[in-house]
Amino acid sequence: MQDFQFHAPATIEEALDILAVKGDGCKVIAGGTDVIPALRNEDILPDSVLNILEIEPLHGIKEEGDFLRVGPATTFTEIARSQVAQTWLPLLVEAASSVGGPTIRNRGTIGGNICNGSPAADVLPALVALDAELELQSKDAGTRILPVAEAIQAPYKTRLKPNELLTAILFKKLPPGTRYAYEKLASRNAMARAYMNISIVLNLDEAGTLSDVRIVPGAMEAVSRRIGPAETILTGKRPDDSLVGEAADAFVDYLEGVWIPDYKLPVARSVFMRVLRKALKVV
Ligand SMILES: Cc1cc2nc3c(=O)[nH]c(=O)nc-3n(C[C@H](O)[C@H](O)[C@H](O)COP(=O)(O)OP(=O)(O)OC[C@H]3O[C@@H](n4cnc5c(N)ncnc54)[C@H](O)[C@@H]3O)c2cc1C
């Protein structure tokens, strides 16, 4: 049984005061689906635990002009049911709906998925594809904005400072007609973590030309990032079977250079082609 102080502030200011004093020795907890097993197994031994679920402004999804603001304590179930998310962030809705089973989706939060920094996270890669930005606050430095693509330094290690709290995930609204596709490959167990997932965002203009292509795999690299060579092959072209094949070759060539085991490569190729075709709506 661990011995730590438990804090449950009602405001962001109080939370930042606690983090300013406790810093490294303080563990933030949201839904606890990662933190509680880590406490139970004594993988972490904090002096204090800071529960953020009582802080009302950290919950919910709001439209703010051309932007969307998602509170880090918003659960996957809340995201999946949100009308605003269904309208503007269908990729996020799909990724959130693919996490664990209903009990995990009812507890687990978007902020926890980012800050845990797992290479097998399902929502984090979708956020990279959506170009999301993180609003981080601390008592000494105020507010700073960090692109989610730069937030993960290494598996399970973020670039957040010990006294910083993630206070929002920000999205610029993408133009109507933007296409999205997502797929997660996992074992049949409803609670299974991903063997791989792929998020794709793209635009296809009236002439059938591709632009703003973003391809982000998950559970295939130490840190999720966009696969530039495959995006470049597609950009400015009119898609056909041969172009899809060329992009799939570039996707797999890129992955060969990272830690994905060889046996996963043919599967990665075929999942990539399926997700790309889904985004192009040619399935
Ligand atoms: C059975 C099971 C199945 C799972 N299946 C999946 C799955 O299919 N896909 C998947 O992606 N994940 C899965 N997970 C992992 C987990 O549910 C997710 O990572 C979830 O998003 C974590 O959210 P949480 O609110 O529970 O985070 P917590 O456990 O509360 O926190 C996670 C980390 O984030 C930090 N943190 C949380 N909020 C903030 C904040 N606002 N500011 C700063 N730091 C913060 C915490 O300090 C901690 O380091 C599974 C977990 C379990 C136990």
The ligand as an ORCA input file, in Angstrom:
! r2SCAN-3c Opt
* xyz 0 1
  C      -7.481     -2.793    -19.915
  C      -6.900     -1.592    -20.619
  C      -7.094     -1.455    -21.988
  C      -6.565     -0.344    -22.650
  N      -6.758     -0.261    -23.988
  C      -6.266      0.808    -24.660
  C      -6.469      0.930    -26.062
  O      -7.111      0.093    -26.723
  N      -5.934      2.017    -26.687
  C      -5.238      2.990    -26.003
  O      -4.793      3.965    -26.619
  N      -5.037      2.904    -24.663
  C      -5.529      1.840    -23.986
  N      -5.327      1.739    -22.625
  C      -4.531      2.764    -21.936
  C      -5.327      3.916    -21.278
  O      -6.690      3.595    -21.089
  C      -5.232      5.209    -22.117
  O      -3.871      5.581    -22.253
  C      -6.027      6.368    -21.504
  O      -6.173      7.371    -22.464
  C      -5.387      6.980    -20.275
  O      -6.251      8.010    -19.827
  P      -6.504      8.221    -18.267
  O      -7.397      9.399    -18.119
  O      -6.965      6.966    -17.628
  O      -5.030      8.593    -17.812
  P      -4.321      8.458    -16.376
  O      -4.028      7.030    -16.084
  O      -5.075      9.221    -15.343
  O      -2.954      9.247    -16.726
  C      -2.092      8.799    -17.747
  C      -0.846      9.705    -17.789
  O      -1.197     11.015    -18.179
  C      -0.835     11.989    -17.188
  N      -1.883     13.012    -17.264
  C      -3.213     12.787    -17.401
  N      -3.859     13.955    -17.586
  C      -2.922     14.929    -17.569
  C      -2.964     16.348    -17.714
  N      -4.120     17.010    -17.953
  N      -1.801     17.056    -17.621
  C      -0.622     16.407    -17.415
  N      -0.522     15.063    -17.271
  C      -1.655     14.336    -17.356
  C      -0.746     11.197    -15.896
  O       0.129     11.799    -14.957
  C      -0.178      9.879    -16.424
  O       1.213      9.997    -16.639
  C      -5.854      0.654    -21.930
  C      -5.700      0.523    -20.531
  C      -6.214     -0.577    -19.883
  C      -6.046     -0.687    -18.391
*
